[in-house]
Amino acid sequence: MALNLYEIVTARIIAALESGKAPWRKPWTAYGFPSNYFRHHTYQGINALVLNFTEYEHPFFATLHQVNEHGGSIRKGAKAEQVYFFKYLYFDRDGQKVSALDYKALREIGHHGKCKRFLQYFNVFNVADFEGIEVRLPEPPPGDGCERAAALLQNLPEQPHLIRTVKDRAFYSAVTDRINMPYERQFVSMEEYYCTFFHELTHWTGHPCRLHRLEPATFGTEPYAKEELVAEIGAAFLCARTGIARPEVTDNTAAYLRGWIDRLKGDNTLIFDAASDARKAAAWLCNEVTEPVEV
C-alpha cells in the first residue's frame, strides 16, 4: 500500500532519528528560517523544519516555474525538496460542496457542515541548483548569534517572570506562569544557555493569556509528549532565527531519540501539529505574523 504524505514526512524524520540525529537539533546559519528566494516569505510549520535539515549551505528555495520566469533553469540532476500545504474542501450539512465563504456563513447561523483537510505538496529547488541566474544572497543580520539572541529576549512582546529558585534545573510552571532558569555561568556556553531558555520560552507561549495551547498533562501522557516536542522544535526555530548553533544530541541520549521514534511511529500527524504550534510560538516571540505558504 502506498504511503500517504503524512507517513512519508514522518518516515523521513524517523530515519534521521534512527541515524542518531534529531532534525530539530542542528547548527543553523545566520540567515534563519528557509525562505522563498524570489518572494522572500519564510516557510512555515513542517516546511521550516524539513527544509532546515537539508544539507544546503544557504536556506533559499524557489519553484521551477519561478526560476524559469526569471530566465533561469535548474541544474540537471538537481534534487527537488517538497513543500507541504493543506487544501481544504467545505461541505454543507447535506454533503454538498460549498465555498469557504458560504461554509463560514452557514456556521454563523448554526448550520454545521464538514471541512475536510488534504495534505499536498509542490517541489522547490535550492539556489545552489539555479543556472542562468545571478544569485544575490542577502546580508546576514549584524552581530553574532548570542547578540541576536540577547536582542530577541529584550524585545519579546512581554517579559516572562524569571526566577532562579531551583539552581540546577530549567523549567516552566504553568501554574505560577514562571520560568525557572539556572544562571548563565552554570552552562557550558552562552549558546547552550539561550537554547535552553528558548525551550522554556516556547512552553511559556502556551499559557491561556498568550497562545492558549497548554492543557493539563502529566509526565508520560500524549499531551505532555506533544508539548515537549513543540518546545524542542520551537527552540530550534528560535536558534535558526538568531543563528545560534545548537549542538547535536550525543551518544548518551539514545533513550531521548528512541522516545521520539516511538512517539512518531504511533502518530504520523504528531510532527505536523507540533511543528505548526512551534512555528506559531516562535513567530509570537519574535513579533512576527505567520503567513500561508505561497507556491
Secondary structure, DSSP 8 states (H G I E B T S, - for coil): ----HHHHHHHHHHHHHHTT--TTSS---TT-S-EETTT--B--HHHHHHHHTS--SS-EEE-HHHHHHTT-EE-TT---EEEEEEEEEEE-TTS-EE-HHHHHHHHHTT---EEEEEEEEEEEEEGGGEESS--------SS-HHHHHHHHHHT-SS--EEE-SSTT--EEETTTTEEE---GGGSSSHHHHHHHHHHHHHHHHTSTTTT-------TTSHHHHHHHHHHHHHHHHHHHHHT-------GGGHHHHHHHHHHHHH-TTHHHHHHHHHHHHHHHHTT--------
